[in-house]
Amino acid sequence: MKLPPYRLQPVLDKRQKVKEAAERALGDAQKALEVEKKKEQDLADALEQIKRKKESTKQEFSQKMRKENLAVEEILRHKNYLKSLDFEIENAKEKLEEQKLQVQKAEEFLKEKRQELLAATSEFQAIEKHKEKWAQALKKEMEEKEQKEQEEIGNVLYVQRKQRG
């Protein structure tokens, strides 16, 4: 038994498309968050590398000072180099903080996309549930009609048999 077309099918189709678009947007937001987190990790690694470089330079220079008598120019050059490393460290810290803000924005955007997907999914499921109930009610109605027709046919046959015999 074939059901007639569902009158809200265009609405169901539209909500399904909205849900699929929300799923794609969520996937894109997750990828964007991963990219931002990777950038953050790269910046954190770069910061640690500069800090290690500064410490190793300090240790090397301390050993060199103990072993040799260094000229004032070399000591000043070393101090200037350490200052430049301090500047690089501060610069790297600032970039890292800016990137942390970008990660937070990406996380908020992802959260927003999750909410949109939840809303789209629930709207789609509501129409889908309505369609299921509609189909069940229609099938029940059709079965009841068919049963009545069968009873009528049975009654007609019964009356015909009684009249013959």
C-alpha positions in Angstrom: 0.0 0.0 0.0 1.6 3.2 -1.2 1.3 6.4 0.9 0.4 9.7 -0.6 3.1 12.3 -0.6 3.9 13.9 2.7 2.7 17.5 2.6 5.5 18.8 4.7 8.3 17.1 2.7 9.7 20.4 1.4 10.0 21.6 5.0 11.7 18.3 6.0 14.1 18.6 3.0 15.0 22.1 3.9 15.6 21.2 7.6 17.8 18.3 6.5 19.9 20.6 4.3 20.2 23.1 7.2 21.3 20.2 9.5 23.9 19.0 6.9 25.2 22.6 6.5 25.5 22.8 10.3 27.4 19.5 10.4 29.8 20.8 7.7 30.2 24.1 9.6 31.0 22.2 12.8 33.6 20.1 11.0 35.2 23.3 9.6 35.2 24.9 13.0 36.9 21.8 14.5 39.6 21.9 11.8 40.1 25.7 12.4 40.5 25.1 16.1 43.1 22.4 15.5 45.0 24.8 13.2 44.9 27.5 15.9 46.0 25.0 18.6 48.9 23.9 16.4 50.0 27.5 15.9 49.8 28.0 19.7 52.0 24.8 20.2 54.5 26.0 17.6 54.8 29.4 19.3 55.1 27.8 22.8 57.9 25.5 21.4 59.6 28.5 19.8 59.5 30.3 23.1 61.0 27.4 25.0 63.7 27.1 22.3 64.7 30.7 22.8 64.7 30.3 26.6 67.0 27.2 26.3 69.2 29.1 23.9 69.5 31.9 26.4 70.4 29.5 29.3 72.9 27.6 27.2 74.5 30.9 26.1 74.7 32.0 29.8 76.3 28.7 30.8 78.8 28.8 27.9 79.8 32.3 28.7 80.2 31.6 32.5 82.5 28.7 31.6 84.4 30.9 29.2 84.8 33.6 31.8 86.2 31.1 34.3 88.7 29.7 31.9 89.8 32.9 30.1 90.3 36.5 30.8 87.8 38.2 28.6 88.0 41.7 27.2 85.4 44.3 28.2 84.2 44.4 24.6 83.4 40.7 24.6 81.5 40.9 27.9 79.5 43.9 26.6 78.8 42.0 23.4 77.6 39.0 25.4 75.3 41.2 27.6 73.9 42.8 24.4 73.3 39.4 22.9 71.4 38.3 26.1 69.3 41.5 25.9 68.4 40.7 22.4 67.4 37.2 23.5 65.3 38.8 26.3 63.6 40.9 23.6 63.0 37.8 21.5 61.5 36.0 24.6 59.2 38.9 25.3 58.2 39.1 21.6 57.5 35.3 21.6 55.5 35.6 24.8 53.3 38.4 23.3 52.7 36.3 20.1 51.8 33.3 22.3 49.3 35.3 24.3 47.8 36.6 21.1 47.5 33.1 19.7 45.9 31.9 23.0 43.2 34.5 22.3 42.8 33.1 18.8 42.4 29.6 20.3 39.7 30.9 22.7 37.9 32.6 19.8 38.1 29.3 17.8 36.8 27.4 20.8 33.9 29.8 21.2 33.1 29.6 17.5 33.1 25.8 17.8 30.8 25.9 20.7 28.5 28.2 18.7 28.5 25.8 15.8 27.7 22.9 18.1 24.7 24.8 19.4 23.6 25.5 15.9 23.9 21.8 15.0 21.9 20.8 18.0 19.2 23.2 17.1 19.1 22.1 13.5 19.1 18.5 14.5 16.2 18.9 16.9 14.2 20.8 14.3 14.9 18.1 11.7 14.0 15.4 14.1 10.7 17.1 15.1 9.5 17.1 11.5 10.8 13.6 10.9 8.9 12.4 14.0 5.8 14.2 12.6 6.2 12.3 9.3 6.5 9.0 11.1 3.4 9.6 13.1 1.5 10.8 10.0 2.6 7.7 8.1 1.5 5.4 11.0 -1.9 7.2 11.3 -2.4 7.0 7.6 -1.6 3.3 7.5 -3.9 2.6 10.4 -6.7 4.5 8.7 -6.1 2.6 5.4 -6.0 -0.8 7.3 -9.3 0.1 9.0 -10.9 1.0 5.6 -9.6 -2.2 4.1 -11.0 -4.2 7.1 -14.4 -2.5 6.7 -14.4 -3.3 3.0 -13.5 -7.0 3.7 -16.4 -7.1 6.3 -18.8 -5.7 3.7 -17.7 -8.2 1.1 -18.1 -11.0 3.7 -21.6 -9.7 4.6 -22.6 -9.5 0.9 -21.4 -13.1 0.3 -23.1 -14.3 3.4 -26.5 -12.7 2.3 -26.0 -14.2 -1.2 -25.4 -17.7 0.1 -28.4 -17.5 2.4 -30.6 -16.3 -0.5 -29.5 -19.3 -2.7 -29.8 -21.8 -0.2 
